C-alpha cells in the first residue's frame, strides 16, 4: 500500500488558517478568508478526474522481479533435469534429455503466470488506498473549512450585534438631543410669551438673563416698555370720571386695557351694591369701590411712586412672579417693603 501522508496538510498550518478565519475587513467587519477553498478544489479535481484502474503486468516492477526469479529458477531446473537424463544414457546428451529439460523450464514459467492474479490484487489495493487517501484528505480539509466558516459566521454575528448596539446608542442619543432641543425651545417660547405680556402689563424692565432666556432683544423690550408708557400716560382731555365705574384713570396711571380679572372683581363689587360698569378697566371708581367694600389697599405708595391694582392683576395674569412684580414696582419708585404694597401684591397673585 502506497503512503500518501506527505500530501496531507500539516496540523499547524490548519490551526493557523482556522485562527485567521475572522480576519477583519473595512470598519472592523469580519471577512471570510476561504483558506481551504483552493486546496479542496484541487483534491476534488483529482478525485473527479482520476483514471479508472488499469493493470499492465509488463509495467509492474514486482512482476518483473518474479519473472526474473522464475526464469533463473527454470533455467537451473532445466539444466539439472537434462543432467539427470544424460546420466541415464551414460553421459551422452539425447533428444529425450532436451525435451525433459524444456518441460521443466516451461513448468516454472507457468508458475509465473499463476502469480499474476495476486499481483493484480496488490495493484488494485494500492489504487484503492490512494483513492481513500484523497477522500480522507478531502474530508479533513472540508471539516477545517467548515470550522473556519463557522467561526466567520460567529464573528459576523457578533459584529452585527455590536453594530445594532451602536445604532441604538446613536438613536437614543439623537432622541435625547432632540427632546432637549424641543424642551428648550418650548421653554423659550413660554418665557418669551410671559416676558412680553409682563412688559406690556407693567412696563417691567427685564434683566439680561431674562432676555436671553426668552430670546428677546433689549431693543424689542425697550419698544414694549415705550408702548406701555404711552398707554399709561394720562390724556389731557381725560374725563373726570363720569357715570362709569371703571372708565376713569387714577393719577398714578390706569391699567393697560381690558382685564377679565378686573371685570370679575367689578361684578363682585356690583353684587355688594357698587353700581360699577363692568368694562374690565381698573379706574378710580373701581379702586374706591374696592377699598369700600373689600377693604383693599389704596394702590398707592406715596410720593415715591404710584400703581393701581389693575396693573398688578394684569401682571399676575401675564405670569409674572412676585419678584418680577416687585422689581417692576421698584423701578417706578414704589416702596415694595411697605406692608400695604405687599398685601396688594399678594392679593393680585391670588386671583
C-alpha positions in Angstrom: 0.0 0.0 0.0 1.4 3.4 -1.0 1.9 6.0 1.7 0.2 9.3 0.7 0.6 11.1 4.1 3.1 13.5 2.5 0.1 15.2 0.7 -1.9 15.9 3.8 -1.8 19.4 5.4 0.3 19.8 8.5 -1.7 20.4 11.7 0.0 23.7 12.4 -1.0 25.0 9.0 -4.6 24.1 9.6 -4.7 25.7 13.1 -3.2 28.9 11.8 -5.7 29.0 9.0 -8.7 28.5 11.3 -7.4 31.1 13.7 -7.4 33.6 10.8 -11.0 32.8 9.8 -12.3 36.1 11.5 -9.9 38.4 9.7 -11.5 41.9 9.8 -12.4 43.8 6.7 -13.3 47.6 6.3 -14.5 49.2 9.5 -13.9 46.0 11.5 -16.4 43.9 9.6 -15.2 40.2 9.5 -14.4 38.7 6.2 -14.3 35.1 5.2 -10.7 34.1 4.4 -11.6 30.8 2.5 -8.2 29.4 3.3 -9.0 25.8 2.2 -11.1 26.5 -0.9 -8.2 26.2 -3.4 -6.9 23.0 -1.8 -10.4 21.5 -1.7 -10.9 22.2 -5.3 -7.6 20.7 -6.3 -8.2 17.5 -4.4 -11.8 17.3 -5.8 -10.4 17.6 -9.3 -8.0 14.7 -8.6 -10.9 12.6 -7.3 -13.3 13.5 -10.1 -10.7 13.2 -12.9 -9.0 10.1 -11.7 -8.3 7.5 -14.3 -10.1 4.1 -13.9 -8.0 1.2 -12.6 -5.8 -0.4 -15.2 -3.2 -3.2 -14.8 -0.3 -3.7 -17.2 1.6 -6.8 -16.0 4.7 -5.9 -18.0 4.8 -2.5 -16.4 4.6 -3.9 -12.9 8.0 -3.9 -11.2 7.0 -6.6 -8.8 6.0 -8.9 -11.8 9.4 -8.2 -13.4 11.1 -9.4 -10.2 9.0 -12.5 -10.1 9.7 -13.1 -13.8 13.5 -12.8 -13.4 13.4 -15.2 -10.4 11.2 -17.8 -12.2 13.3 -17.7 -15.4 16.5 -18.1 -13.4 15.0 -20.9 -11.4 13.6 -22.5 -14.6 17.0 -22.5 -16.3 18.6 -24.1 -13.3 15.9 -26.8 -13.1 16.2 -27.4 -16.8 19.9 -27.9 -16.6 19.5 -30.2 -13.6 16.9 -32.3 -15.4 19.0 -32.6 -18.6 22.0 -33.6 -16.4 19.9 -36.4 -14.8 18.8 -37.6 -18.2 22.3 -37.7 -19.6 23.4 -39.8 -16.6 20.9 -42.4 -17.6 22.4 -42.6 -21.1 26.0 -42.9 -20.0 26.7 -39.2 -20.0 25.6 -38.6 -23.6 23.1 -36.0 -24.5 19.9 -37.1 -26.1 16.7 -35.7 -27.5 14.9 -37.1 -24.5 17.0 -35.0 -22.2 16.4 -31.9 -24.1 12.6 -32.4 -24.1 12.5 -33.2 -20.4 14.6 -30.1 -19.6 12.4 -27.9 -21.7 9.3 -29.2 -20.0 10.8 -28.4 -16.6 11.6 -24.8 -17.8 8.1 -24.3 -19.1 6.6 -25.5 -15.9 8.4 -22.8 -14.0 7.2 -20.2 -16.4 3.6 -21.5 -16.0 4.0 -20.9 -12.2 4.9 -17.3 -13.0 1.6 -16.8 -14.7 -0.1 -18.1 -11.6 1.1 -15.2 -9.5 -0.4 -12.6 -11.9 -3.8 -12.6 -10.2 -2.1 -11.9 -6.9 -0.1 -9.1 -8.4 -3.3 -7.7 -9.9 -4.9 -7.7 -6.5 -2.0 -5.9 -4.9 -2.0 -3.2 -7.6 -5.8 -2.7 -7.2 -5.4 -2.4 -3.4 -2.8 0.3 -4.0 -5.0 2.1 -6.4 -7.9 1.9 -4.0 -5.8 3.1 -1.0 -4.7 6.1 -2.9 -8.3 7.0 -3.6 -9.1 6.5 0.0 -6.3 8.8 1.0 -7.6 11.5 -1.4 -11.1 11.2 0.1 -9.7 11.3 3.6 -7.7 14.4 2.8 -10.8 16.0 1.2 -12.9 15.2 4.2 -10.3 16.7 6.6 -10.0 19.8 4.6 -13.8 20.1 4.4 -14.0 19.9 8.2 -11.4 22.6 8.6 -13.2 24.7 6.0 -16.5 24.2 7.9 -14.8 25.2 11.2 -13.3 28.3 9.6 -16.7 29.3 8.1 -18.5 28.7 11.4 -16.0 31.0 13.2 -16.5 33.6 10.5 -20.3 33.3 11.0 -19.9 33.7 14.7 -17.6 36.7 14.2 -20.1 38.2 11.8 -23.0 37.7 14.2 -21.0 39.4 17.0 -20.2 42.2 14.6 -23.8 42.7 13.6 -24.9 42.7 17.2 -22.3 45.3 18.1 -23.4 47.4 15.1 -27.0 47.2 16.3 -25.9 48.2 19.8 -24.0 51.2 18.4 -27.0 52.1 16.2 -29.4 52.0 19.2 -26.9 54.2 21.2 -26.8 56.7 18.4 -30.6 56.7 18.1 -31.0 57.1 21.8 -28.6 60.0 21.9 -30.3 61.6 18.9 -33.7 61.3 20.5 -32.3 62.7 23.8 -30.8 65.7 22.0 -34.0 66.2 20.0 -36.1 66.1 23.2 -33.8 68.5 24.9 -33.9 70.9 21.9 -37.7 70.7 21.8 -37.9 71.3 25.6 -35.5 74.2 25.4 -37.4 75.7 22.5 -40.8 75.3 24.3 -39.4 76.8 27.4 -38.0 79.8 25.5 -41.3 80.3 23.7 -43.2 80.2 27.0 -40.6 82.6 28.6 -40.9 84.9 25.6 -44.7 85.0 25.9 -44.6 85.6 29.6 -42.0 88.3 29.4 -43.7 90.2 26.6 -47.0 90.0 28.5 -45.3 91.2 31.7 -43.7 94.2 30.0 -46.9 95.1 28.2 -48.8 94.9 31.5 -46.4 96.7 33.8 -43.5 98.2 31.9 -41.2 95.7 33.6 -37.5 96.2 32.9 -36.1 92.6 32.3 -32.6 91.6 33.1 -30.1 90.4 30.5 -30.5 86.9 31.7 -34.3 87.1 31.3 -33.9 88.5 27.8 -31.5 85.7 26.9 -33.9 83.0 28.3 -36.8 84.4 26.3 -34.9 85.1 23.2 -35.9 88.7 23.3 -33.5 91.6 22.4 -33.0 94.6 24.5 -34.3 96.8 21.7 -37.6 94.8 21.5 -38.0 95.1 25.2 -37.4 98.8 25.2 -40.0 99.2 22.4 -42.5 97.3 24.5 -41.7 99.5 27.5 -42.3 102.6 25.4 -45.6 101.2 24.3 -46.6 100.6 27.9 -45.5 104.2 28.8 -47.7 105.6 26.0 -50.7 103.5 27.0 -50.5 104.6 30.7 -49.8 108.3 30.1 -52.9 110.4 31.2 -54.7 112.1 28.3 -55.0 115.9 28.5 -58.7 115.7 27.7 -59.5 112.8 30.1 -62.9 112.7 31.7 -63.4 113.4 35.4 -64.9 110.0 35.9 -68.5 110.1 34.5 -71.1 107.6 35.4 -68.9 104.7 34.6 -67.3 103.0 37.5 -64.1 102.0 35.6 -63.6 104.4 32.7 -61.7 107.0 34.8 -57.9 106.8 35.4 -56.1 107.4 38.7 -53.4 110.0 39.0 -50.9 107.2 39.0 -51.9 105.8 35.6 -54.6 103.4 34.7 -54.4 99.7 33.6 -53.2 98.5 30.2 -56.7 97.8 28.8 -59.4 95.3 29.4 -58.7 92.7 32.1 -61.0 89.7 32.7 -59.9 89.6 36.3 -60.8 93.3 36.8 -64.2 92.6 35.2 -64.8 89.7 37.6 -63.9 92.0 40.6 -66.3 94.6 39.2 -69.1 92.0 39.1 -68.3 91.1 42.7 -68.4 94.7 43.8 -71.7 95.3 42.0 -73.1 92.3 43.9 -72.3 94.3 47.0 -74.1 97.4 45.7 -71.2 99.3 44.0 -73.0 100.0 40.7 -70.0 99.9 38.5 -69.8 99.5 34.8 -68.2 96.1 34.1 -65.7 97.3 31.5 -62.6 95.4 32.8 -60.7 98.6 33.4 -59.4 99.4 36.8 -60.2 103.1 37.2 -60.5 105.4 40.2 -64.2 104.4 40.8 -63.3 100.7 40.8 -60.5 101.5 43.2 -62.7 103.4 45.5 -65.4 100.7 45.4 -62.8 98.0 46.1 -61.5 100.0 49.2 -65.0 100.5 50.4 -66.5 97.0 50.0 -63.4 94.7 50.2 -61.1 96.7 52.4 -58.4 96.7 49.7 -55.3 98.9 49.8 -55.2 102.3 48.3 -53.0 101.1 45.5 -50.5 104.0 46.2 -47.2 104.0 47.9 -47.0 107.7 48.5 -44.8 110.2 46.8 -42.2 107.7 45.8 -44.4 106.1 43.1 -47.9 105.0 42.2 -49.7 102.0 40.9 -53.1 100.5 40.9 -54.5 97.0 41.5 -55.5 96.7 37.8 -51.8 96.8 36.9 -51.0 94.2 39.5 -53.7 91.8 38.4 -52.7 92.3 34.7 -49.1 91.4 35.6 -50.2 88.4 37.6 -52.4 87.2 34.7 -49.3 87.5 32.4 -47.5 85.0 34.6 -45.3 87.4 36.5 -43.8 86.2 39.7 -43.8 88.1 43.0 -40.2 89.0 42.5 -40.8 90.3 39.0 -43.8 92.4 40.1 -41.7 93.9 43.0 -38.9 94.7 40.5 -41.4 96.5 38.2 -42.8 98.5 41.1 -39.4 99.3 42.5 -38.4 100.6 39.0 -41.3 103.1 39.3 -40.2 104.2 42.7 -42.7 102.2 44.7 -41.5 101.1 48.2 -42.2 97.4 47.9 -41.3 96.8 51.6 -44.5 98.7 52.6 -46.9 96.2 54.2 -49.8 97.7 52.2 -47.9 97.1 48.9 -47.1 93.6 49.9 -50.8 93.0 50.7 -51.8 94.3 47.2 -49.2 92.1 45.5 -50.4 89.0 47.5 -53.9 89.8 46.6 -53.2 90.2 42.9 -51.2 86.9 42.8 -54.1 85.0 44.4 -56.5 86.0 41.6 
